[in-house]
Amino acid sequence: MSGLRKVVTVVDEVLMDLGRPVATPVRRVAAAAVIRNPWAGRGFVADLQPGVESLAPGLGRLLTDRLIGALGGAERVEAFGKAAVVGLDGELEHGGALIHTPYFGNVLRELTEGTSIIVFSDDRLAAGAPLTVPLWHKTAAATRSHYQTVQIRVPDAPRPDEIVVVAAAASGPRPNARIGDRRSDPVVRLADLENAR
């Protein structure tokens, strides 16, 4: 892939929480591709579509393959998310162009057998800054137990003219999740809360 400098994969496996074993060990993975920003140094580029079409599908496949490999198959992916970090010479829109289109998102969703919209984060940061990537359930976004995050940091990226593109996934819910589900919540209105004071 043109402009690809490195790929970093971070695996976080939670076995204990607050000194007690978690009900089901959870593995969270973030895979990041460091690429040259194709729009850096060109001033305002009105049409980002050609770059998106040439880069995003390959990035989606590369990073999703890393996630699936680390978790042991698409069926082991329960939650997913995506992110982009733009170097200081780029626009936030450059990262968004690579992750917020079907050329990336649909690849990630299809390969992980998901149907939900994919939660995301993006930022413009100096090299080595950490990025927190949110995750939620791949087929039931309202499943509160799977609301969690994974953090990734690439010490030498993004350089000012680079973008770090991230796909992330988890094999299960947060450790010891127990705050219920949005579908079973009571109806709570602001007026009711104000009257309860």
N, C-alpha and C positions, 0 to 999 in steps of 0.2 A: 504494500500500500504506500503510495507516494506521500512523503512527508512524515511518516511514522517514525518516531525516535525511540520509543520504548513502551513496554506494557508492564504494568505493576498490578499484582493481585494480592489483596489482603484478605485473610481468613481469620475470623473471630469465632471461637466456639465457647459458649457459655455453659459451664457444667455446675457451678455453685453460685448462689446469690445470697448475701447476708449470712454466710456460713452454713447454708443448708443446700442440699442438692436440688436442682430444678427438676420439675416433674418430667420434662422432656428436654434433653440437651438441644440447644439451638445453635446452628451454624449460620453466621452472617458473612457474606462475601461481597467485596467491592473490587471490580476490575476496571483499571484506568488505562486509557491509551493517550500517550503524549504525542501530539501532532503539530506540525508547523501550521500556523494560522494562515490559510490561503488568502485572507483579505487584509492582513496586517501590512502597514506601510503603503496602502493604496488609497488612503483617504476614504471618503464616504463612498461605499459601493452600493448602488441602488438595488441591483439584482443579485441576491445571494444564491438563487436557485441552482445555477450550474454547479457551484461548489458543493452544495448540499447533495445533489443527486449523485455526484461522483464520489463523495466521501462517506456520507452517513450510512448507507446500507452495509458497506464493508466494516465500518466501525461497529454497527449494531451486531453483525454476525460474529466478529472477532471477540467482542466483550461478552456477549451472551454465551458463546461457546466456553469461555473461561468460567463463567458462573455455573453453567450446567456441569462442567467437568469437576469443579470444586465441591458441588453439592451431590453429585452422583446421579444426575439425570434430571430431565425437565419435570418429572413427576415429584421430585424432592423440593422444587421451588414452590414455596407457599406465598411469599411476599416479594415485591420488587419495587425498584425505584431507579432514577437516573439523575445525572448531574453533569454540569460543565463548569470549568474554571478557565477563564480567559486571562491571558497575560496582560500586562499593563499597557501594551501598545495596541490592544484590540478593543472591540466594543463588546458589551454584554450580548448584543444581538448576534454576534458571531458564534458564541457558544449555544445560544438559543436556537439558531438556525440548524445546528447539527443535531440537537436532541428533541426539539419540539415539532418535528414533522413526521409524517408516516414513514419516511425513509429510514429513520432510526427506531422510532417507537413501535411501529408495526412489526419490525423484525424482532425486537426484544419480546414483544407480547406473543407473537406466533411461536417463536422457538421455545418459550417457557410455558406454552399452553395457557396463557392468561387471557382475560377478557376485560379487565378493569382499565380505566384510564391510569396512566403511570404517574405517580407522584414524583416531584423533582425538586432540585435546588440548583441555583447557578450564581456565579459571582465573578468579579474581576479581582484577582489577588496576585501578590508577588509570589515568587517561587518558594515552595516549602510550607505555605500556609495550609492548615487543615481545612477540609470541607466535610460538613456533616450531610449525609445523604439520607433523606427520609424514605421509609418503606411502608407499604400497606399491602393487604391481601390481593393476590393476582386475579381473583375472580369475584371477590365480594369486598369492595372498598370500604363498606361500612362496618367491617369486622374489626372492632376496636382492639382486640387482643394482638393483632398483627401490626399495630401502629408502633413503629420503632425506628431507630436510626443506626447507621453504620458510618464510621468516620474513616476517611482516607487522606493521606498526605504523601505527596511525592517530593522528596527533599530538594530536587533540582528542577522542579517544574511547577507551573508553567514559566518558561522564559518569557520575556516581554512579547515575543512574536509567536507564542505557542498557545495551544488550547489543550486542556486535559478533559477528555470525555470519559464519563463514568457510567457503568451499569452496575447495579447492586441487587442482591437477593438474600433471602433468609429461608431456612428450612422449616421454620415454625414461628410461633408467636413469641412475644416478649417472655422472659423468664418469669414464671409464676403469675401470669396474667390473670386478673380476677376482678376487673371493674365492669364487667358486663358488656353488652353489645348494644349498638345504637338501635337495633330493631326492637329490643326489649325495654328500652328506656321509657320512663313515664313522660307524659307531656309536661314540660316545664316552661312556663311563660314568665316573662319579667314581672308582670303585674302580680302573679302569685307569689313570687319571691319578695317583692316589696311589701306585700300584705303580711308576710310571715315574720317580719321584723318585730 
